[in-house]
Amino acid sequence: MTDLPALRAAREAIVRQHIYCESHHDVEGAVATFARASYDVVPLASSPDAPHTHPTAADVHEHLSGLLNAFPDLELIILNLHHADDAVIVEGRMRGTHSNDWSDLKATGKTMDMRAAIFYRFEGDQMVNETAYFDMATMLRQLGVMA
């Protein structure tokens, strides 16, 4: 029988380490928290049925490097943390200043501050996926790109 409190504690420690690494621009550390890295950013997917937007560790590294370059003061804040059978779910805030280009989006110098829901999926005590949900329209409005 699995020691559920110990498993939850181990998973939560991995998620907190991952968020800490992202917030402190340690891309290698963030990628290293995955046993098998895949990272889905739902607003960036080409369709609702699209496969992983960043299916490999190299893709995750590239995504995080670009994001952290574009928002050099990016801060990820845990508001609530929940446990599910195969996931840790974080309700959080993302905030930062769009100081450098991000993908096709030219730097605006404006700040975003918005809520997000992030699902960290696990196989046992191994993190295998992060899926982020947020309102892209809110982000684009705050960055002055969309009315």
C-alpha positions as a Markdown table, in Angstrom:
| # | Residue | x | y | z |
|---|---|---|---|---|
| 1 | Met | 0.0 | 0.0 | 0.0 |
| 2 | Thr | 1.3 | 3.5 | -0.9 |
| 3 | Asp | 2.0 | 5.9 | 1.9 |
| 4 | Leu | -0.3 | 8.7 | 0.5 |
| 5 | Pro | 0.9 | 11.5 | 2.8 |
| 6 | Ala | 4.5 | 10.8 | 1.8 |
| 7 | Leu | 3.7 | 10.6 | -1.9 |
| 8 | Arg | 1.8 | 13.9 | -1.7 |
| 9 | Ala | 4.7 | 15.5 | 0.1 |
| 10 | Ala | 7.2 | 14.3 | -2.4 |
| 11 | Arg | 5.1 | 15.5 | -5.3 |
| 12 | Glu | 4.5 | 18.9 | -3.7 |
| 13 | Ala | 8.2 | 19.3 | -3.1 |
| 14 | Ile | 8.9 | 18.6 | -6.8 |
| 15 | Val | 6.3 | 21.1 | -7.9 |
| 16 | Arg | 7.5 | 23.8 | -5.5 |
| 17 | Gln | 11.1 | 23.2 | -6.7 |
| 18 | His | 10.0 | 23.5 | -10.3 |
| 19 | Ile | 8.2 | 26.8 | -9.7 |
| 20 | Tyr | 11.1 | 28.1 | -7.7 |
| 21 | Cys | 13.5 | 27.3 | -10.6 |
| 22 | Glu | 11.2 | 29.0 | -13.1 |
| 23 | Ser | 10.8 | 32.1 | -10.9 |
| 24 | His | 14.6 | 32.2 | -10.4 |
| 25 | His | 15.4 | 31.7 | -14.1 |
| 26 | Asp | 17.0 | 28.3 | -13.6 |
| 27 | Val | 15.8 | 26.7 | -16.8 |
| 28 | Glu | 18.1 | 23.6 | -16.4 |
| 29 | Gly | 16.8 | 23.2 | -12.8 |
| 30 | Ala | 13.2 | 23.5 | -13.9 |
| 31 | Val | 13.6 | 20.9 | -16.7 |
| 32 | Ala | 15.5 | 18.6 | -14.3 |
| 33 | Thr | 12.4 | 18.3 | -12.1 |
| 34 | Phe | 10.7 | 16.3 | -14.8 |
| 35 | Ala | 11.3 | 12.5 | -15.1 |
| 36 | Arg | 10.1 | 12.8 | -18.7 |
| 37 | Ala | 9.6 | 16.4 | -19.7 |
| 38 | Ser | 6.5 | 17.6 | -21.6 |
| 39 | Tyr | 4.9 | 21.0 | -21.2 |
| 40 | Asp | 1.6 | 22.0 | -22.6 |
| 41 | Val | 0.6 | 25.6 | -22.7 |
| 42 | Val | -3.0 | 25.3 | -23.8 |
| 43 | Pro | -3.4 | 28.9 | -25.1 |
| 44 | Leu | -0.5 | 28.3 | -27.5 |
| 45 | Ala | -1.9 | 25.0 | -28.9 |
| 46 | Ser | -2.9 | 25.1 | -32.5 |
| 47 | Ser | -6.2 | 23.3 | -31.7 |
| 48 | Pro | -8.0 | 21.9 | -28.7 |
| 49 | Asp | -6.9 | 18.4 | -29.9 |
| 50 | Ala | -3.3 | 19.4 | -30.5 |
| 51 | Pro | -0.7 | 17.1 | -29.0 |
| 52 | His | 1.9 | 18.5 | -26.5 |
| 53 | Thr | 3.0 | 22.0 | -27.4 |
| 54 | His | 6.4 | 21.2 | -26.0 |
| 55 | Pro | 6.8 | 17.4 | -26.1 |
| 56 | Thr | 10.5 | 16.9 | -25.2 |
| 57 | Ala | 13.0 | 18.2 | -22.6 |
| 58 | Ala | 14.7 | 20.2 | -25.4 |
| 59 | Asp | 11.4 | 21.8 | -26.4 |
| 60 | Val | 10.6 | 22.6 | -22.7 |
| 61 | His | 14.1 | 24.1 | -22.3 |
| 62 | Glu | 13.6 | 26.3 | -25.4 |
| 63 | His | 10.1 | 27.4 | -24.3 |
| 64 | Leu | 11.2 | 28.3 | -20.8 |
| 65 | Ser | 14.3 | 30.1 | -22.1 |
| 66 | Gly | 12.2 | 32.2 | -24.5 |
| 67 | Leu | 9.6 | 33.0 | -21.9 |
| 68 | Leu | 12.1 | 34.0 | -19.2 |
| 69 | Asn | 14.0 | 36.1 | -21.7 |
| 70 | Ala | 10.8 | 37.9 | -22.7 |
| 71 | Phe | 9.8 | 38.5 | -19.1 |
| 72 | Pro | 13.0 | 38.8 | -17.2 |
| 73 | Asp | 11.2 | 39.7 | -14.0 |
| 74 | Leu | 8.6 | 36.9 | -14.3 |
| 75 | Glu | 7.2 | 35.8 | -11.0 |
| 76 | Leu | 5.1 | 32.8 | -10.4 |
| 77 | Ile | 3.0 | 32.8 | -7.2 |
| 78 | Ile | 1.2 | 29.8 | -5.7 |
| 79 | Leu | -2.2 | 30.9 | -4.4 |
| 80 | Asn | -3.6 | 27.4 | -3.7 |
| 81 | Leu | -2.2 | 23.9 | -4.2 |
| 82 | His | -4.4 | 20.8 | -4.6 |
| 83 | His | -3.7 | 17.1 | -4.8 |
| 84 | Ala | -5.4 | 14.6 | -7.2 |
| 85 | Asp | -4.7 | 10.9 | -7.8 |
| 86 | Asp | -2.1 | 11.6 | -10.5 |
| 87 | Ala | -1.5 | 15.4 | -10.3 |
| 88 | Val | -0.8 | 18.4 | -8.2 |
| 89 | Ile | -2.9 | 21.4 | -9.3 |
| 90 | Val | -1.7 | 24.9 | -8.6 |
| 91 | Glu | -3.9 | 28.0 | -8.7 |
| 92 | Gly | -1.5 | 30.8 | -9.2 |
| 93 | Arg | -0.6 | 34.2 | -10.6 |
| 94 | Met | 1.9 | 35.0 | -13.3 |
| 95 | Arg | 3.3 | 38.5 | -13.5 |
| 96 | Gly | 6.1 | 40.2 | -15.3 |
| 97 | Thr | 7.2 | 42.9 | -17.7 |
| 98 | His | 7.4 | 42.1 | -21.4 |
| 99 | Ser | 10.9 | 43.5 | -21.9 |
| 100 | Asn | 12.0 | 41.4 | -24.9 |
| 101 | Asp | 10.4 | 39.8 | -27.9 |
| 102 | Trp | 8.6 | 36.5 | -27.3 |
| 103 | Ser | 8.0 | 34.4 | -30.3 |
| 104 | Asp | 6.3 | 36.7 | -32.9 |
| 105 | Leu | 5.3 | 39.2 | -30.2 |
| 106 | Lys | 7.4 | 42.3 | -30.1 |
| 107 | Ala | 8.4 | 43.6 | -26.6 |
| 108 | Thr | 5.8 | 46.1 | -25.3 |
| 109 | Gly | 7.4 | 47.1 | -22.0 |
| 110 | Lys | 4.0 | 46.6 | -20.3 |
| 111 | Thr | 3.3 | 44.4 | -17.4 |
| 112 | Met | 1.0 | 41.4 | -17.2 |
| 113 | Asp | -0.5 | 40.1 | -13.9 |
| 114 | Met | -3.0 | 37.3 | -14.3 |
| 115 | Arg | -4.3 | 34.1 | -12.8 |
| 116 | Ala | -3.5 | 30.7 | -14.1 |
| 117 | Ala | -4.3 | 27.0 | -13.4 |
| 118 | Ile | -1.4 | 24.6 | -13.8 |
| 119 | Phe | -1.7 | 20.8 | -13.7 |
| 120 | Tyr | 1.5 | 18.9 | -12.8 |
| 121 | Arg | 1.0 | 15.3 | -13.8 |
| 122 | Phe | 2.8 | 12.4 | -12.1 |
| 123 | Glu | 3.5 | 8.8 | -12.6 |
| 124 | Gly | 4.1 | 7.7 | -9.0 |
| 125 | Asp | 6.5 | 10.2 | -7.6 |
| 126 | Gln | 7.8 | 11.2 | -11.0 |
| 127 | Met | 6.6 | 14.4 | -12.7 |
| 128 | Val | 6.0 | 13.8 | -16.4 |
| 129 | Asn | 4.0 | 16.8 | -17.6 |
| 130 | Glu | 3.0 | 20.4 | -16.9 |
| 131 | Thr | -0.2 | 21.8 | -18.5 |
| 132 | Ala | -0.8 | 25.5 | -18.1 |
| 133 | Tyr | -4.2 | 27.2 | -18.6 |
| 134 | Phe | -4.6 | 31.0 | -18.7 |
| 135 | Asp | -6.6 | 33.5 | -20.6 |
| 136 | Met | -4.4 | 34.6 | -23.5 |
| 137 | Ala | -6.7 | 37.5 | -24.3 |
| 138 | Thr | -6.2 | 38.9 | -20.9 |
| 139 | Met | -2.4 | 38.6 | -21.3 |
| 140 | Leu | -2.5 | 40.3 | -24.7 |
| 141 | Arg | -4.8 | 43.1 | -23.4 |
| 142 | Gln | -2.5 | 43.8 | -20.5 |
| 143 | Leu | 0.5 | 43.8 | -22.8 |
| 144 | Gly | -1.3 | 46.4 | -25.0 |
| 145 | Val | -1.4 | 44.1 | -28.1 |
| 146 | Met | -5.1 | 43.6 | -28.1 |
| 147 | Ala | -8.0 | 46.0 | -27.3 |
